[in-house]
Amino acid sequence: MYSDKSEATFKKYVFEILRALIAALVVTLALILIAAFAIKTFNVPTDAITIINSVIKGVSVLVATLVFLRLPNSGYLRGLIVGILYIALSFVVFSLFNGEFKFGINLLNDFAFGAVAGLIGGIIAVNIRK
């Protein structure tokens, strides 16, 4: 059905997305540790924690797409996929840490923010490499 060349290209794109997802999770964990230290040290109010978490997620997706999306074409689509999959994966991982799966409007906001961050990162990453 598909030629060997298109199948190999598809595998490269999938591997690239998986690497970006793993990198985004690693960046997130590092930034969460830094943020936890800063929150404890500087007595940051609890209202700001939600904003800090959103910024960490957006930065993680943006950094991962900028660094790991290297193949040409469809950067916007691959970035969008990375953003959406990252939010889904981080929701599962952090819900397991927390011990409960909590669905709500914040999750939809995270999906939208992750998708936009991935979209922007994917567009920039592909155009920088030209």
C-alpha positions in Angstrom: 0.0 0.0 0.0 2.8 2.5 1.0 6.2 2.6 -0.5 9.2 1.7 1.6 10.4 5.3 1.4 7.1 6.8 2.6 6.9 4.3 5.4 10.5 5.1 6.5 9.6 8.8 6.4 6.5 8.2 8.5 8.6 6.3 11.1 11.0 9.2 11.3 8.2 11.7 11.9 6.7 9.4 14.6 10.1 9.0 16.3 10.6 12.7 16.2 7.3 13.3 17.9 8.0 10.7 20.6 11.4 12.3 21.3 9.8 15.7 21.7 7.2 14.3 24.0 9.8 12.7 26.3 11.8 15.9 26.2 8.8 18.0 27.2 8.1 15.7 30.2 11.7 16.0 31.3 11.7 19.8 30.9 8.5 19.9 32.9 9.8 17.8 35.7 12.9 20.0 35.9 10.9 23.2 35.9 8.5 21.9 38.5 11.4 21.2 40.8 12.7 24.7 40.3 9.3 26.2 40.8 8.6 24.1 43.9 11.9 25.4 45.4 11.0 29.0 44.4 7.5 28.7 45.8 8.8 27.4 49.1 11.6 29.9 49.3 9.7 33.1 48.4 6.2 32.2 49.9 4.4 32.5 46.6 0.6 32.7 47.1 -1.4 29.6 46.2 -3.4 31.5 43.5 -0.2 31.9 41.5 0.5 28.1 41.4 -2.1 27.5 38.6 -0.5 30.2 36.5 3.0 28.8 37.2 1.8 25.3 36.1 0.4 26.6 32.9 3.5 28.6 32.1 5.7 25.5 32.8 3.5 23.4 30.4 3.7 26.0 27.7 7.4 26.5 28.0 8.0 22.7 28.0 6.0 22.2 24.8 7.7 25.2 23.1 11.2 24.1 24.0 10.6 20.5 23.0 9.2 21.4 19.6 11.9 24.0 18.9 14.7 21.5 19.8 13.4 18.2 18.5 11.2 19.0 15.4 13.9 18.9 12.8 12.4 17.3 9.7 11.0 19.6 7.0 7.3 20.1 6.2 4.2 20.2 8.4 5.8 21.7 11.4 2.5 23.2 12.5 0.8 19.8 12.4 3.6 18.0 14.3 3.8 20.8 16.8 0.1 20.6 17.3 0.3 16.8 17.8 3.1 17.2 20.3 1.2 19.8 22.3 -2.0 17.8 22.5 -0.3 14.5 23.2 1.9 16.2 25.8 -1.0 17.6 27.7 -2.8 14.2 27.7 0.4 12.4 28.8 1.2 15.0 31.5 -2.4 14.8 32.7 -2.1 11.0 33.2 1.3 11.2 34.8 0.5 13.9 37.2 -2.9 12.5 38.0 -1.2 9.2 38.9 1.2 11.2 41.2 -1.8 13.0 42.8 -3.9 9.9 43.1 -7.0 11.2 41.4 -8.1 12.0 37.9 -9.9 15.4 37.9 -11.6 16.6 34.8 -12.7 20.2 34.4 -12.4 23.4 32.5 -8.8 23.7 33.5 -8.0 20.6 31.5 -9.6 22.1 28.4 -7.6 25.2 28.9 -4.4 23.1 29.2 -5.3 21.3 25.9 -5.9 24.6 24.1 -2.7 26.2 25.6 -0.6 23.1 24.8 -1.9 23.0 21.3 -1.2 26.6 20.6 2.3 26.4 22.2 3.1 23.3 20.0 1.7 24.9 16.9 3.9 28.0 17.4 6.9 25.9 18.3 6.4 23.7 15.3 6.1 26.6 12.9 9.2 28.3 14.2 11.2 25.1 14.4 10.6 24.2 10.7 11.2 27.7 9.4 14.4 28.2 11.4 15.9 25.1 9.8 15.3 26.3 6.2 
